[in-house]
Amino acid sequence: MFLARSSRWFNMYGNDFGWGRPVAMKTGASGKSYGITTVNQGPVEGSVDIDLCLPVEVFEAMENDVEFMEAFSS
């Protein structure tokens, strides 16, 4: 496992250590509590990865909200 933390200069998706390009970036459980949101660059130029720390019920409500899902689906 390779870990880079709190470095906006480290290109998470642009590095290949011989295993292929990363497909996802995980921020881990450290410092996570209700309502914490982390936003990082995504794997494709112009995209973003969003990490939300919310109760399951909130995610279920978001998933069942048609207008919300239309706005965030490709």
VMD Tcl script that draws the C-alpha trace (Angstrom):
set ca {
  {0.00 0.00 0.00}
  {1.22 3.50 -0.82}
  {-0.09 6.44 1.18}
  {0.28 10.15 0.47}
  {-1.55 12.43 2.86}
  {-2.29 16.13 2.70}
  {-0.22 16.91 -0.35}
  {-1.93 18.86 -3.09}
  {1.31 18.65 -5.10}
  {1.22 14.85 -5.32}
  {-0.61 13.81 -8.48}
  {-2.60 10.83 -7.14}
  {-3.88 9.71 -10.53}
  {-0.88 10.69 -12.65}
  {1.59 8.29 -11.04}
  {2.13 4.70 -12.12}
  {4.38 2.57 -9.94}
  {4.16 -0.40 -12.29}
  {0.74 -1.59 -11.13}
  {-1.24 0.60 -13.52}
  {-2.95 3.92 -12.86}
  {-5.06 4.24 -9.71}
  {-8.81 3.78 -10.18}
  {-9.89 5.41 -6.91}
  {-8.54 7.43 -4.04}
  {-9.68 6.72 -0.50}
  {-9.20 9.17 2.34}
  {-9.62 6.66 5.17}
  {-11.42 6.91 8.48}
  {-8.97 9.26 10.18}
  {-10.64 12.49 11.23}
  {-14.03 11.50 9.84}
  {-17.15 12.56 11.65}
  {-20.72 13.43 10.70}
  {-20.87 16.03 7.95}
  {-17.20 15.95 6.95}
  {-16.74 16.31 3.20}
  {-13.46 15.89 1.34}
  {-13.08 16.89 -2.32}
  {-10.09 15.86 -4.44}
  {-9.23 15.84 -8.11}
  {-10.73 12.90 -9.98}
  {-9.09 10.37 -12.29}
  {-10.23 12.23 -15.43}
  {-9.21 15.83 -16.05}
  {-11.95 18.14 -14.80}
  {-13.57 15.48 -12.59}
  {-13.71 15.35 -8.80}
  {-13.86 12.65 -6.13}
  {-16.17 13.54 -3.26}
  {-15.92 11.72 0.07}
  {-18.93 12.29 2.36}
  {-19.30 11.12 5.94}
  {-23.06 10.85 6.52}
  {-25.45 8.30 8.05}
  {-26.80 5.55 5.78}
  {-30.29 7.06 6.00}
  {-29.06 10.28 4.40}
  {-27.45 8.39 1.50}
  {-30.64 6.37 1.00}
  {-32.70 9.58 0.91}
  {-30.27 11.08 -1.64}
  {-30.49 7.93 -3.77}
  {-34.30 8.05 -3.72}
  {-34.42 11.75 -4.67}
  {-34.98 11.71 -8.45}
  {-34.00 15.35 -8.99}
  {-30.77 14.90 -7.01}
  {-29.82 11.73 -8.89}
  {-30.49 13.36 -12.27}
  {-28.17 16.23 -11.35}
  {-25.32 13.90 -10.34}
  {-25.68 11.07 -12.87}
  {-23.90 11.05 -16.19}
}
mol new
graphics top color blue
foreach p $ca { graphics top sphere $p radius 0.5 }
foreach p [lrange $ca 0 end-1] q [lrange $ca 1 end] { graphics top cylinder $p $q radius 0.2 }
display resetview
